[in-house]
Amino acid sequence: MQRVIAYFAALVVSVTAVALGVRYTADNTSALDRFKAATARASATTTTTIDPGPVPAPGQAFVKGTVDKLTAEGAQAAPLAAPFTLIALERGVGKATIENALVDGKRTSIAWPGGTPLPITGDGGTIDLGGSKVEVDATGAATWTVDGAARPLKPGAYRAGASVAVGVGGLATPRDAVAFTADARTMVTAHGGVVIKAAPARLELTGPGKVTATGQLQIRDATSTKPAAGIQFGEGPYTVTLVPAGARVQVDAILQGPLTRS
């Protein structure tokens, strides 16, 4: 009798162990399946496609990368804020005149002979250099050409901080510096090679005109994307954005017209 009881007890223990083993295997199989499914979902989630953006239109090119030098002609940009300095590329050859300025309440001209740089200050003042040539170097510093068309000054109070002649013709009086007021008629005219140099800053330029650049560039047109060490563009409409970034200048441009790459 005791052997029978022992036999049934052993049978019960065996059945229980088998059941527990089956349940353990099932639980772990389910956990493994859940882990595999989660891993697959995560893998699917992290797989992304980069949208290259719109395709350039026929005759259009997108230019991106970094530039060592960029030159834009006929460039339109935001007016350059004072203070700024007129610089003659060749001393005594480059000259400028501030026309229709108000000095001591009288309308007159202020002539600068170009012997030394002419700093111009003015709280909130600006000079409009739209339509001129600009050269941007690898640091983002810009050199604007002042020669050519008359450049409007924003109405306000200014000071020319170097030797000038105030007046017209033989009646002009030399001054070491002069304060003046600009209104809607006040313009700066220059000839002989006069520029203004601006510190590195974000710069947005639009044309039409010509654009040349060297650097590490990617040129994308309607059919392909290719690297280039330089471009020669124009004439034609353009939009160029330059952003100083560390020791380089990033460029993002849209050019519509003839383009040669090198």
PyMOL commands that set and color helices and strands:
alter all, ss='L'
color gray80, all
select helices_A, chain A and resi 2-46+169-171
alter helices_A, ss='H'
color red, helices_A
select strands_A, chain A and resi 60-75+80-81+84-88+95-103+106-112+118-121+126-127+132-137+142-145+151-152+156-160+164-166+173-175+178-182+187-191+194-198+203-206+209-220+225-236+238-245+248-256+259-261
alter strands_A, ss='S'
color yellow, strands_A
deselect
rebuild
show_as cartoon
